Amino acid sequence: MKTDSQRKAELESRRAFLMGRMKEIDKELDSHYAKDWEEMATEREHDEVLEDLGNSASEELRMIEAALQRIAEGEYGYCVKCGERISEERLDVLPGTPFCRNHAA
């Protein structure tokens, strides 16, 4: 069983990775210099993929921030709906989850 400090370190590491990824995405989105329509269309498709990745990273960052707040308050690892302990296996896969398996849906 991992301690809250171990989980916190993992969450902070993931947060740093995601923030770096988002900076890279922003940099890539700002770097287009296409001159013709075909290149612009290809770049636009690429941009949509990057935007989706950025949105996904933003959502995960919100979950991480909330999980770090729960750690600070001593409430991490407990379901926000029922108060039951979230299984270690679930926290290993989704360390930012605020819900037990029964309340995830």
Short mmCIF file of the C-alpha atoms (twelve columns), coordinates in Angstrom:
data_MODEL
# 
_entry.id   MODEL 
# 
loop_
_atom_site.group_PDB 
_atom_site.id 
_atom_site.type_symbol 
_atom_site.label_atom_id 
_atom_site.label_alt_id 
_atom_site.label_comp_id 
_atom_site.label_asym_id 
_atom_site.label_seq_id 
_atom_site.Cartn_x 
_atom_site.Cartn_y 
_atom_site.Cartn_z 
_atom_site.pdbx_PDB_model_num 
ATOM 1   C CA . MET A 1   0.000   0.000  0.000   1 
ATOM 2   C CA . LYS A 2   1.411   3.371  -1.024  1 
ATOM 3   C CA . THR A 3   1.469   6.220  1.431   1 
ATOM 4   C CA . ASP A 4   -0.126  9.582  0.730   1 
ATOM 5   C CA . SER A 5   3.346   11.107 0.373   1 
ATOM 6   C CA . GLN A 6   4.220   8.540  -2.300  1 
ATOM 7   C CA . ARG A 7   0.956   9.249  -4.114  1 
ATOM 8   C CA . LYS A 8   1.605   12.982 -3.802  1 
ATOM 9   C CA . ALA A 9   5.065   12.606 -5.358  1 
ATOM 10  C CA . GLU A 10  3.597   10.586 -8.236  1 
ATOM 11  C CA . LEU A 11  0.841   13.150 -8.802  1 
ATOM 12  C CA . GLU A 12  3.309   16.031 -8.740  1 
ATOM 13  C CA . SER A 13  5.553   14.234 -11.228 1 
ATOM 14  C CA . ARG A 14  2.606   13.613 -13.561 1 
ATOM 15  C CA . ARG A 15  1.541   17.257 -13.187 1 
ATOM 16  C CA . ALA A 16  5.015   18.451 -14.208 1 
ATOM 17  C CA . PHE A 17  4.973   16.119 -17.218 1 
ATOM 18  C CA . LEU A 18  1.541   17.331 -18.346 1 
ATOM 19  C CA . MET A 19  2.467   20.980 -17.932 1 
ATOM 20  C CA . GLY A 20  5.531   20.393 -20.104 1 
ATOM 21  C CA . ARG A 21  3.390   18.628 -22.679 1 
ATOM 22  C CA . MET A 22  0.921   21.515 -22.772 1 
ATOM 23  C CA . LYS A 23  3.754   23.996 -23.339 1 
ATOM 24  C CA . GLU A 24  4.983   21.865 -26.244 1 
ATOM 25  C CA . ILE A 25  1.470   21.732 -27.708 1 
ATOM 26  C CA . ASP A 26  1.074   25.511 -27.438 1 
ATOM 27  C CA . LYS A 27  4.469   25.996 -29.043 1 
ATOM 28  C CA . GLU A 28  3.559   23.663 -31.907 1 
ATOM 29  C CA . LEU A 29  0.197   25.338 -32.468 1 
ATOM 30  C CA . ASP A 30  1.895   28.735 -32.715 1 
ATOM 31  C CA . SER A 31  4.584   27.602 -35.160 1 
ATOM 32  C CA . HIS A 32  2.711   27.106 -38.453 1 
ATOM 33  C CA . TYR A 33  3.907   28.806 -41.586 1 
ATOM 34  C CA . ALA A 34  2.006   26.974 -44.356 1 
ATOM 35  C CA . LYS A 35  1.871   28.821 -47.620 1 
ATOM 36  C CA . ASP A 36  -0.570  26.815 -49.728 1 
ATOM 37  C CA . TRP A 37  -4.071  25.480 -49.102 1 
ATOM 38  C CA . GLU A 38  -3.086  21.820 -49.033 1 
ATOM 39  C CA . GLU A 39  -0.434  22.397 -46.374 1 
ATOM 40  C CA . MET A 40  -2.834  24.562 -44.386 1 
ATOM 41  C CA . ALA A 41  -5.475  21.819 -44.457 1 
ATOM 42  C CA . THR A 42  -2.955  19.251 -43.249 1 
ATOM 43  C CA . GLU A 43  -1.771  21.585 -40.496 1 
ATOM 44  C CA . ARG A 44  -5.366  22.219 -39.425 1 
ATOM 45  C CA . GLU A 45  -5.997  18.485 -39.046 1 
ATOM 46  C CA . HIS A 46  -2.800  18.231 -37.013 1 
ATOM 47  C CA . ASP A 47  -3.928  21.191 -34.895 1 
ATOM 48  C CA . GLU A 48  -7.218  19.472 -34.061 1 
ATOM 49  C CA . VAL A 49  -5.331  16.444 -32.751 1 
ATOM 50  C CA . LEU A 50  -3.041  18.698 -30.706 1 
ATOM 51  C CA . GLU A 51  -6.012  20.609 -29.312 1 
ATOM 52  C CA . ASP A 52  -7.656  17.344 -28.242 1 
ATOM 53  C CA . LEU A 53  -4.428  16.271 -26.525 1 
ATOM 54  C CA . GLY A 54  -4.240  19.645 -24.804 1 
ATOM 55  C CA . ASN A 55  -7.840  19.397 -23.620 1 
ATOM 56  C CA . SER A 56  -7.216  15.907 -22.287 1 
ATOM 57  C CA . ALA A 57  -4.109  17.102 -20.448 1 
ATOM 58  C CA . SER A 58  -6.050  20.051 -18.983 1 
ATOM 59  C CA . GLU A 59  -8.741  17.740 -17.655 1 
ATOM 60  C CA . GLU A 60  -6.153  15.415 -16.115 1 
ATOM 61  C CA . LEU A 61  -4.404  18.417 -14.545 1 
ATOM 62  C CA . ARG A 62  -7.687  19.480 -12.908 1 
ATOM 63  C CA . MET A 63  -8.072  15.976 -11.480 1 
ATOM 64  C CA . ILE A 64  -4.488  16.021 -10.203 1 
ATOM 65  C CA . GLU A 65  -4.918  19.428 -8.566  1 
ATOM 66  C CA . ALA A 66  -8.097  18.218 -6.865  1 
ATOM 67  C CA . ALA A 67  -6.339  15.047 -5.692  1 
ATOM 68  C CA . LEU A 68  -3.445  17.075 -4.284  1 
ATOM 69  C CA . GLN A 69  -5.973  19.233 -2.434  1 
ATOM 70  C CA . ARG A 70  -7.601  16.102 -0.987  1 
ATOM 71  C CA . ILE A 71  -4.164  14.914 0.153   1 
ATOM 72  C CA . ALA A 72  -3.564  18.259 1.886   1 
ATOM 73  C CA . GLU A 73  -6.936  17.945 3.622   1 
ATOM 74  C CA . GLY A 74  -6.355  14.312 4.622   1 
ATOM 75  C CA . GLU A 75  -9.225  13.076 2.451   1 
ATOM 76  C CA . TYR A 76  -7.289  11.435 -0.385  1 
ATOM 77  C CA . GLY A 77  -8.174  7.849  -1.197  1 
ATOM 78  C CA . TYR A 78  -11.753 8.104  0.025   1 
ATOM 79  C CA . CYS A 79  -14.770 8.321  -2.264  1 
ATOM 80  C CA . VAL A 80  -16.306 11.798 -2.262  1 
ATOM 81  C CA . LYS A 81  -19.783 10.251 -2.657  1 
ATOM 82  C CA . CYS A 82  -19.880 7.515  -0.037  1 
ATOM 83  C CA . GLY A 83  -16.726 8.058  2.014   1 
ATOM 84  C CA . GLU A 84  -15.515 4.493  1.528   1 
ATOM 85  C CA . ARG A 85  -11.848 3.770  0.857   1 
ATOM 86  C CA . ILE A 86  -10.953 3.649  -2.858  1 
ATOM 87  C CA . SER A 87  -9.136  0.421  -3.711  1 
ATOM 88  C CA . GLU A 88  -5.364  0.543  -4.151  1 
ATOM 89  C CA . GLU A 89  -5.723  -1.047 -7.570  1 
ATOM 90  C CA . ARG A 90  -8.026  1.752  -8.712  1 
ATOM 91  C CA . LEU A 91  -5.704  4.434  -7.325  1 
ATOM 92  C CA . ASP A 92  -2.773  2.778  -9.103  1 
ATOM 93  C CA . VAL A 93  -4.579  3.138  -12.432 1 
ATOM 94  C CA . LEU A 94  -6.354  6.455  -11.754 1 
ATOM 95  C CA . PRO A 95  -4.444  8.236  -8.986  1 
ATOM 96  C CA . GLY A 96  -6.542  11.395 -9.352  1 
ATOM 97  C CA . THR A 97  -9.923  9.712  -9.081  1 
ATOM 98  C CA . PRO A 98  -12.288 11.038 -6.427  1 
ATOM 99  C CA . PHE A 99  -14.668 8.063  -6.735  1 
ATOM 100 C CA . CYS A 100 -14.731 4.453  -5.677  1 
ATOM 101 C CA . ARG A 101 -15.570 1.857  -8.306  1 
ATOM 102 C CA . ASN A 102 -19.267 1.891  -7.381  1 
ATOM 103 C CA . HIS A 103 -19.646 5.651  -7.838  1 
ATOM 104 C CA . ALA A 104 -17.410 6.129  -10.879 1 
ATOM 105 C CA . ALA A 105 -20.257 5.953  -13.371 1 
# 
